[in-house]
Amino acid sequence: MSDSVHSEIYKGRMIVIAHDSDTMDPRAENDNATTMVCHHGRYSLGDKHDHGNSPIVAINSVIESLTGENPDCDTFADVYDALNDSPCFYRMLYLYDHSGITISTSPFSCPWDSGTVGFVFISYADAKKNFNWSDESFVPNDEQLKLVHELIEAEVAEYDNYLRGECYGYKVYESENENENELEEACWGFLGDYNYCLGEAKGLVDAIVG
């Protein structure tokens, strides 16, 4: 059990939480509501796309796909103006690269190991579809903005967990005795705090033993 990060006895079963080195990339495997467009010299990040080879070129391409017009942005100041005028919700993405990588919608404090790596967005049309908003009810108002930005932050946080290696699985053994144990159940692919994975394992044990 050298790969374990936590183990405990629960209702006569041994539960082991372990790192999952084979967790699937959530940007490749999940049906994401947002689109994540990134550029980096060493890492392949975000969603696969054909929006050019730099953040500014990519934003020009994305806005053209949303509006039918190329905004021809040359600077990040132009980018912000163009994105704010386009029919989408967005957040810029920042990467911190130091003994591992982490991604966020907020800038990092270190100017040497971090910087803008791209942006994440959801079009008005996709947001209406995702939240079942009619054309008549879509303003967007403060509540709609809150829901969309919570969605964006949740998908970025999930991807950040994946990039940081916060990937876990559980193994449930039939008895408390490690030396006489047989694997009863296992499940993998949990992202984030391992306590969520532990809770799922305990729920399984509850279902087994009552």
PyMOL commands that set and color helices and strands:
alter all, ss='L'
color gray80, all
select helices_A, chain A and resi 26-29+55-67+76-85+124-131+142-163+178-180+194-209
alter helices_A, ss='H'
color red, helices_A
select strands_A, chain A and resi 4-10+13-19+35-38+88-97+101-104+114-123+167-173+183-191
alter strands_A, ss='S'
color yellow, strands_A
deselect
rebuild
show_as cartoon
